[in-house]
Amino acid sequence: MTSDIFIFGLGNPGIEYKYTRHNFGFIAVDYFAESNSFPDFAHKKNYAVSSRAFSDSAADSKNVYLIKPLTFMNLSGNAVKEVLKKHNVFCFKNGAKENENKSADDDVPLIIVIHDDLDLNYGRIKIKFGGSGGSHNGIISIISSLQSKEFLRLKLGINSETRNRFKTGADYVLGRFSKDEIKQMPDILNMLSDILTSLIGDGLTKTANKFNSILKN
């Protein structure tokens, strides 16, 4: 049985945004792609995508898609919806399952969104299913486009003491990571990659049981 998994990393396109805090989702997806021998990203009109199969056996394979919306953060939902429509995936609408392609095993996370989180300290990762978009315009856009909150989120903390140097939260998230933060980043991205690998292979319940106690430390 084949189950497709869609992993979206949020960010803004353009070299000027490449190493900003708001692009943590892009950075994470690029790192996972490189660490797991994904092919080069193909650029479509509103998103970039790379995919490969993960399998334990011929009978149990998963096609994993890594997607970076290129619509700018505030319109991330447009790209997410476009990808899911292309693949005939709409997991929920108005509280009811709408797509028969969704795995009967609810433990399989069909849609995963990786994004920065201003309420979490830098270095923290949080696994969350559902919930509001808070102040994150990318998540707000996705919820609005899909008319659903039923997707898995991997939240990457970006809060730090340097935040006080910026006039607004918007200025802070569009600022670049500090040298100290960049030094710590490989450890964060390695942990995130382990989480994604577990989600792909073992599903949400087993992954949450395995990592939640670690992530709280």
C-alpha positions in Angstrom: 0.0 0.0 0.0 1.3 3.5 -0.9 0.6 6.5 1.2 1.7 9.9 0.0 3.1 12.4 2.5 3.4 16.1 1.8 5.9 18.1 3.8 5.7 21.8 3.3 8.4 24.1 4.6 7.3 27.8 4.9 9.4 30.8 3.9 9.7 33.7 1.5 11.4 33.3 -2.0 14.3 35.4 -2.9 18.0 35.6 -1.9 17.3 38.5 0.4 15.2 36.3 2.6 17.4 33.2 2.5 18.8 33.2 6.0 16.1 35.0 7.8 14.3 33.5 10.8 11.0 33.5 8.9 12.6 31.1 6.4 13.4 28.4 8.9 10.9 26.1 7.2 12.7 26.5 3.9 16.1 25.8 5.6 14.7 22.7 7.3 13.2 21.2 4.1 16.5 21.9 2.2 18.5 20.2 4.9 16.2 17.1 5.0 16.3 16.9 1.2 20.1 17.0 1.1 20.4 14.5 4.0 18.1 12.0 2.4 19.2 12.0 -1.2 16.2 13.8 -2.7 16.6 15.0 -6.3 17.0 18.7 -7.1 13.8 20.8 -6.5 11.7 21.3 -9.6 10.4 24.9 -9.8 6.7 25.2 -10.7 4.7 28.5 -10.9 3.9 28.8 -7.2 6.1 26.2 -5.5 9.3 24.1 -5.7 9.0 20.4 -5.2 11.2 17.3 -4.8 10.1 13.8 -4.1 11.3 10.2 -3.6 9.9 7.0 -2.3 10.6 5.7 1.2 10.0 2.0 1.7 10.6 -0.8 4.2 9.4 -3.3 1.6 7.8 -3.4 -1.8 4.4 -3.7 -0.1 4.9 -0.8 2.2 6.2 2.3 0.4 5.5 6.0 0.8 6.0 8.8 -1.7 7.3 11.8 0.2 7.0 15.2 -1.4 9.0 18.2 -0.1 7.5 21.5 -1.1 8.5 25.1 -0.7 5.7 27.6 -1.5 7.0 30.4 -3.7 4.0 32.7 -3.1 5.5 34.6 -0.2 4.5 33.7 3.4 1.2 35.5 3.5 -0.1 33.5 0.5 1.3 30.1 1.5 -2.1 28.6 1.5 -2.5 29.2 -2.3 0.5 27.0 -3.0 -0.4 24.3 -0.5 -3.9 24.1 -1.9 -2.6 23.9 -5.4 -0.3 21.0 -4.6 -3.0 19.1 -2.7 -5.6 19.6 -5.5 -3.0 18.4 -8.0 -2.6 15.1 -6.1 -6.3 14.8 -5.2 -5.8 15.4 -1.5 -8.1 17.3 0.7 -7.9 15.6 4.1 -10.8 17.3 5.9 -13.5 19.9 5.3 -16.1 21.1 7.8 -15.0 18.3 10.1 -15.7 15.5 7.7 -13.2 13.3 5.8 -13.5 14.3 2.1 -10.8 12.4 0.3 -10.8 8.6 0.0 -7.0 8.7 -0.8 -6.3 9.5 2.9 -4.9 6.5 4.6 -7.3 4.5 6.7 -4.5 4.6 9.4 -5.0 8.0 11.0 -1.6 7.6 12.5 -0.1 8.5 9.1 0.5 12.3 8.9 -0.6 13.1 5.3 0.2 16.8 5.5 3.1 18.2 7.5 3.9 21.9 7.7 7.3 23.1 9.1 7.4 26.8 10.2 9.1 29.2 12.5 7.4 30.0 15.8 8.0 33.3 17.7 6.5 32.0 20.9 9.1 29.2 21.2 12.7 29.8 22.2 15.4 29.2 19.6 16.3 25.5 19.7 12.9 24.3 20.7 10.8 22.1 18.4 7.1 21.4 19.0 5.0 18.7 17.3 1.4 19.9 17.1 -1.7 18.6 15.2 -4.4 21.2 14.4 -5.0 24.4 16.3 -5.2 28.0 15.2 -2.6 29.9 13.2 -2.0 32.4 16.0 0.0 35.3 14.6 1.7 33.3 11.9 0.4 34.5 8.6 1.6 31.5 6.7 -0.4 29.1 8.9 -3.4 31.5 8.8 -3.3 31.4 5.0 -3.1 27.6 4.9 -6.1 27.2 7.2 -8.1 29.7 5.2 -7.2 28.1 1.9 -7.9 24.5 3.0 -10.9 25.5 5.3 -9.3 23.1 7.8 -6.9 23.1 10.7 -6.4 19.3 10.4 -2.8 19.1 9.5 0.4 18.4 11.4 2.8 21.2 12.3 6.4 21.1 13.3 7.1 24.4 15.0 10.7 25.7 15.1 11.4 28.2 17.9 13.0 31.5 16.9 12.5 33.6 20.0 15.7 34.9 21.7 17.1 37.8 23.8 18.0 39.7 20.6 14.3 40.2 19.9 14.3 43.3 22.1 16.6 45.0 19.7 13.9 45.1 17.0 11.0 47.5 16.9 8.4 44.9 15.9 8.0 41.2 15.7 7.8 41.5 11.9 11.2 43.1 11.8 12.6 40.4 14.0 11.3 37.4 12.0 12.7 39.0 8.8 16.1 39.5 10.5 18.9 37.1 9.9 20.0 34.4 12.4 22.9 35.4 14.7 26.3 33.7 14.4 25.6 31.8 17.6 22.2 30.6 16.3 23.8 29.4 13.1 26.4 27.4 15.1 23.5 25.7 16.9 21.4 25.1 13.8 22.9 21.7 12.7 21.8 20.1 16.0 18.3 21.5 15.6 18.0 20.4 11.9 19.4 16.9 12.8 16.7 16.5 15.5 14.0 17.7 13.1 15.3 15.2 10.4 15.0 12.4 13.0 11.4 13.5 13.7 10.5 13.6 10.0 12.1 10.2 9.4 10.1 8.8 12.3 6.8 10.4 11.1 7.4 8.9 7.7 8.2 5.4 8.9 6.2 5.1 12.2 3.4 7.7 12.1 2.3 10.4 14.5 1.5 8.5 17.7 4.7 6.6 17.9 6.7 9.6 16.9 5.1 11.8 19.6 5.6 9.1 22.2 9.3 8.9 21.2 10.1 12.6 21.0 7.8 14.6 23.1 9.7 14.0 26.4 13.0 14.8 24.6 11.6 18.0 23.1 10.4 19.3 26.5 14.0 19.3 27.9 
